[in-house]
Amino acid sequence: MNFKELMSKYKKGETSEEEKLLVEKELEKYEAIEEYLADIIDFDFNTSFRKDEEYRDESIEIKKSVNNRLRKVVLTSVGIMIALLLGIFFIISPLIDSLYYNPGKVTVGEVEQDINFDMQAITELNYPGFALSSLVNVDRQGLGEYDIYYFRTNLFTEEINYVNSKLKRRNYITNHTSWINDKSFNFKTVRIPDWFNVEDSKEQKERVMNHVKKLSPVAYTSSWITFEKDLTMEELHQLQLKYRDINFVWVGVRIASPDDDTAWDLLGFITRPSIKATFDKPNVEKYPALDFMEWLVNPVGLDHEATYPEPRGYELHFKDLLKYAIDRKDAINVLEGRPNRHEYYEKALNYVEENGVKSYGVLIYANAEDLIKLVQNEQILTLELNQVMASKRYID
């Protein structure tokens, strides 16, 4: 919109508060400029020619002509400067923003900003035991620069942690002072397999089991367990049915062969109902199982002969998380701070498409008594105790 159109809207009272303020500030500025310039070159023709009546009328006309020309110059300057400001505001700024990831855009869902879905997928895939528990607030601070605020919930303690971040072009800096990332303490035999042999794993499991046996039977535990062999989603679901009092919270998925370095990273998905801050969602036709609980209501792609829908749902849900992350290349690379992170997700998707979705281990919440039964009766390779509470909350 040029200044002439903006002024027309202003005269008609159709401008927004932001546009009205912009016009009035600029008009005040250029009125002052006009007065200043008029004082400099406004010759006092009346004084110069007051003794000569012959030139009095001519001097008045000259004065009017000079002032008219001055007004034209000032108004032209005003128009140019306002046009520049409007160009910066409406053209240059959006153009620069378009060169970088813009978390405030609404292209994934119908209502909510894209970053809400981006952060939800990143959190579920990469941070076992945590879930995004609020909408993400985005404050634009400049060209390609944003302040970002959101909350994450610890699924075991149900503590809500505040996280604030700053996004500046392609740099993403997060303050995790109130959000403890305990990733360093889980699935060590998966992430650093060279540090453990079979005997080390057995000794480690026995040490933890001896500790758990000393706990109260109703003590509520958060633990990481790995299996002696990877489980298919069908086998995993059968284990869930066998131990109904144990909450299988997050499933770690094998996304590369054990001798591949990328296998050391952790990717997985949540099996329990996820926390929802909005009912908006990405393209359901493209990602039918991105929301696992909604897929259970409408199980697209389910074999009708299947006894339970969950195993197939787990497979499709994990693949949809990867597909979403791959499609959101720019967002994922920026928010995870890894330039080629999307290639990692592509490799993971190719692996599970070829080898199936299989789990090397899970994060579970269980009473000490139930945990002991699981470890003693099943083919469990390692047990890592994460956290313990005196009792499970909200006992019926």
N, C-alpha and C positions, 0 to 999 in steps of 0.2 A: 504494500500500500504506500503510495507516494504522499508527500506532505499536503498537497492540494486536496486529496481525498480525505486525509485525516482531519484537515481543517473543516472540510464540509461536514464530516460527521460531528466534529466538535461544535460547530454552529447549530446543528440540528439537535444537539444533546444526545447523540447516539453512541458516544465513545464510552469505553470501559473506564473504570477508575484509573487503571494504569496508563491508558492512552491519554486521558484528560490531564493527568498529572504531568506527563511528558510534554504535551503541547504547552501547558501554562508555564512550565519552567523555562522552556525554550523562548517563549514570547517575552517573558520578563527579562531574560538575558539580552535579547536583541533590542528591546526598547532602551535598555541602558546603553548599549553600544551606539544606538542611533543618537541619543541625547549627547553622548560624549563627542561623537564625530561632528555633530551639528555645532557644538560650542567651539570646535577648533576652526571650522571654515565658514562659520556664519559671520561674514563681514558686516560691520555696522554701516550699511550703506546710507542710512538716514543721517548719521553723523558726518560721514565723508562728504555728502552732497547737500547738507542742510542749508548752505548759503546759495545754492544754485537751483532755483526752482525748475530750471529747464531739464535737469537730469533726475529730479525727484521721482517721477513716475517710472522712468527707465530703470532707476536703481531698484525700485520695488519689484519690477518684473524680473530683473536679473536675480534678485534674492529668492523670489519664488521658484525660478528655474533651477537655481543651485540646490535649493532644499528638495525640490522634486527629484532631481537626479540623485541626490544623496539618499533619499528614501528608497529609490529603486535599487541602488547599490546595496543598501543595508538589507532590504527584503530579499534580494537575490542571494546575499551571503547567508541570511537566515535559512532560506530554502535549501541551499547546498548543504549547510551543516546539519539541518534536520534530516535531509535525505541520507546523509552519511550515517547519522545515528540510527535511523530506521533500517538502513541497509545492514548495519552491524547487528541490530537487534533481531531483524526478521529473516535475513539472508545468510550473512557470514557465520553467525553463531550456530544456527541449525546445521550449516554445511560442515563446520568443524566437528560438531557433536556426532554427525553421521559417520565420520572417519573412525570413530572409536565405539567401543561397547557402551550403549546407553541403557542403564538399568531401569530407566523410567518409561521406556517404551511399552506399549500394549500391543503385542503381536502374537504372543503364544496363546493367551486366553482371550476372553471377551471383555473383561473388566479390569483385572488386576495387572500390575506391572510385571514384566517378564522375569525380573530378578526373583520374584516369589517362587516361581516354578524351578528356576535354575538352582537356587540355594536348597530347595527341598530335595532335588535329585542328588546334588553333591553331598548333602548331609547323609542321606540314606545309604548311598553307595559306599561312602568312605569313613563314616564316623559311627561305628557300632556303639549302641547304648545311648545315642543322642537323637533328638528329632527337632526340626524347626517348629517352633510353637507360637509364632506370631507372623503377621504380615511384615514385610520388610519396608521400613520407612526410608525414602530416598529424598535428600535435600540437595538440590543443584547449587554448587558453589562457584562455578565458572565454566569456561570452555572445556568440556570433557572431564569436569571435576565434580565429584559428588561425595557427600557424607551419607553413610549407610548405617542404619540401626536395626537390630532385630533381637529376638529372644530364642534361645535353645533350651530344651528341657532334658535333664538327665532322667532317662526312663526308669532307672532303678530307685533313686531317691526322690524323684519327681521335683527336684529343685529346678527353678527357672533361672537361667543365667543370661545376663545382658551382654551383648556383643556389639561393639561399635567399630566401624571400618571406614577407610577413606579410599576412594577410587579416583585416581588422577591419570587420565588417558589410559595407558596400558599397565599402570602400576596399582596394585591392590594391597593395602596394608591393613591388617586386622589386629585389634587389641584383644588378646585372649586372657587378660588378667583375671577376669571373673569366670572364665570357661576353661576347665582343666581338660587338656587333651591327654587321656591316658593310653593313647595308641601305642606308646613305647612298651607297655607292659602286657600286651595280649598277643596270643598266637605266635610266640617266639619261635617255635619249631617250624613254623611256616615262613616267617620273615627272615630268620637267620638260621637256616637248617644246618649250615656247616658247623655251628656251635654245639650241636646235639647229635649223639648217636643213640642207639636203642637203649643201651644201659643207662645213659644220662636221663632219658625220658622216663624210664621206669622208676629211677630213684627220685626224680622230681615229683612224679605222681604220688609216690608213697609218702613223701614228706608232706605234701599238701593234704592228703587223705588223713594222715595222723593228726593234723591240725583240725580238720573238719570234724573228726570223731570226738574231739574234746569240746565242741560247741554244743549248745542246747539243741535238742532235736527240732525245735521250732524256730531256731535262728534262721533268718532269711538271708540267702547268699546270692551274690552275683559272680558267675564263674565263666571262664573260657575253657571249652573242652575241644580236643581234636580227636578224630577217629583214627583207628588203625588203618582203615582203608576208606577212601572217599565214598560217600553215600549218594545214591540217586535221590531225586526228590520224592519218589515213591517210598524208598527205604527211610528217608528222613521223616516222612509223614507217618509211617508205621511206628516209628520211635515216639513221635508225639502222641499218638493214640495210646501207646503202651504206658506212657508216663504223663497222664493228663494233668497231674498237679504241678508239673514242671512247665514253666513258661519259656518256650524256645523263642527268644526275642529277635536275634539277628543271625542270619545264616551266612557264613563265609563261603564263597564260591571259588572253585579252582578255575583260574582264567589263563593258565599257561602250564606247560609241563614243568615238573619239579626242578629240572636242570636249567630252566630259563629264569633269568634274573627278574623278569616282570612278575613271576609267580610269587615273589617275596612281598609284593604290595598286597594290600587287603581290599577286596571288593565284595559286597554282599547286599543283602536286602532285609527289610523288616517283615516279620510274619504276622505281627499283631496289628490291630487297627491303628493307623497312623493319626497323629494329631492334625486336625484340620482348622486352618484359620480362614478359609474361604471355600465356597462351593464352586468357584470358577475352576476350570480345568483346561488342559491342552486338548488338541484335536483327538477326540475319542476314537475316530475311525483309524487314525494313524497310530495311536498308542492305546489300544483297547484295554490293556492290563496295567497301564501305568499306575492307576489306583487299584490296588489289589482287592480291597473290600468291595468296590463297585463292580469289579469283574466277577466276583462270586455271585452277585445278583444277576448279572447278564454274562455268563461264561462263554464268550465268543471263542471259537476254536477248540472247545472241549469235546473229547471223544465221548459220545453218548453212552458208550459201554463202560466208561470209567466208574468205579465204585465211589470215589471221592474226587471232587474237583480241585482240591488244594494242590496236589503235586503238579498238575498241568498249569495251574495258576501261578505257582512259584516260578516255573520255567519262563512263562510268558512275561511275568512281571519284571524279572531280572533283565530279560532281553529288552523290554521296552525302556527300562531305565538307561541301559547302554545306548539304545537307539536315540533316545531323547538327548543324551549327553553328546553324542556324535553330531546330531543335527544342530546343536547349539554350540558349535565350534568356538566362535569368538568369546561367548560368555564363559564357557567352561575354562578355556585357556587363561582368561583374565582372572576369574574368581578363584581358581586354584593356583594361580601364580606359576603355571608351567606352560611354556610356549607351545608345546606339541602334545598336550594332554589328550586331545581328541584322538590322536593316533593310538594312544594306549587303549582307549575305549574301543576303537575299531579292532585292534588286535584281540582284545578280550572277547568281543562279540564273535569274531571269526572262530575263535577257539571253542566257545560253547556251542556254536552252531554245528561244528564238526564233531565235538566230543560229548556234547550234552551238558546240562547244568548239573554239576555234582558238588557236594559240600565236603570240605576238609574238616570243618568244625563249626561250632555254634557258640553264641553267647546265651547263657541260660540263667533264669532266676528261679531259685528253688529253696525249700526248707532244707536244712542240713541233713535231716533223715532221708529225704527223697534223693538228694544229691549223692549220698553214700550208696544207695541202692543202684542208681544209674551207673555209677563208675564201677561198682563191683560186678554188675551183671552184664554189662555191654562191653563191646570192643573199643575201649577208650584208651587212646595213646597218651595224652597229657591232660592234666587238670591244673588250671591257674585260677587261684582265688582272687577275685577283684575287690569285693567289698562285702561287708556283713552288717546286717541290722539285727536288733534283738528279736524282732518278729516282723512278719509280713504286715503291711498296713491294711486297714479296713477289713478286719475279720468279720464275717457274717455270723 
